[in-house]
């Protein structure tokens, strides 16, 4: 991590606030679509019932609750330079 991103542990602590008596559980780990974006689905217990959140890993190795924006095709001028 480059220091600007948020770790998965920090996000779990922020969103699910696990404790020894009410831990957060990893439900699923995998890769998403053809881009291979990593994700982790965690579940925690809230006062209103269970809460499940999916965290996505971004290109800068930071984790967030929204998926990274896919890179779009781009054309460079280097190919045309003589």
N, C-alpha and C positions, 0 to 999 in steps of 0.2 A: 504494500500500500504506500502511496506517495505522501501520506500525512494529511491530505485534504479529505479523504474519504472516511466513511463511517464503517466500523467493523460490524460484523454480524452479531457479535456478542453485545455491543453497545445498542444495536437496534432491538435485539430481543429484550434487553433490560428496559429499554424505553417503552416499547409497545406492549409487552406481556408481563413485565415486572415479576419474574419468577422468584419463588422462595423455596426453601427446603421442603416445606409442607405442600406447596403448590408449584411444582416445577413446570417448565415448558418442555414439551416433547417434540422431537423431530418426527414428522409423519411421513414425509416423502422428500427424497433428494433426486435430482435429475437434470437433464438438459432439455431446453425448450426449442422446438422447431429445427429448421435446417441451419440456423445460425449457431446452434450449440450453446446458447446462453444458459448458464447454470442457475438453478433455483433451489430453494429449500422451503418446504412447507412446514410450519411449526404450529403447535396448538398449545394454548394456555387456558387457564380457568379464570374467568372474571366473575364478579358478583352476579351478573345476569345470566351466566352460563358459559359454555366453552367458546373460545375465540380462536379462529384459524387464520393465519396470515402467511402469505407467500412473499419471500424475499428474493430479489434478483441480483445477480452479480454483474456489475458493469465493467467496461473495458479498462477502467483505471483500478480495478480490483476492489472497488468499494461496493457495498451492498445497499439496496434500497427497496422500498415497497412497490416501486413501479418498474416495469421492464425498460431496458435501455432502448434508445431510439436506434432502429436499424440503420446501418450505413447505406446511403443511396449511391448508385453508380455515378462516377465522376470521370470527366475526361480531362486529361492533362495536356499541356502544350509540348511537353518534352518529346513526345513521339514525332511531332511534326518539325522539330528544330533540326537544322542541318548540321 
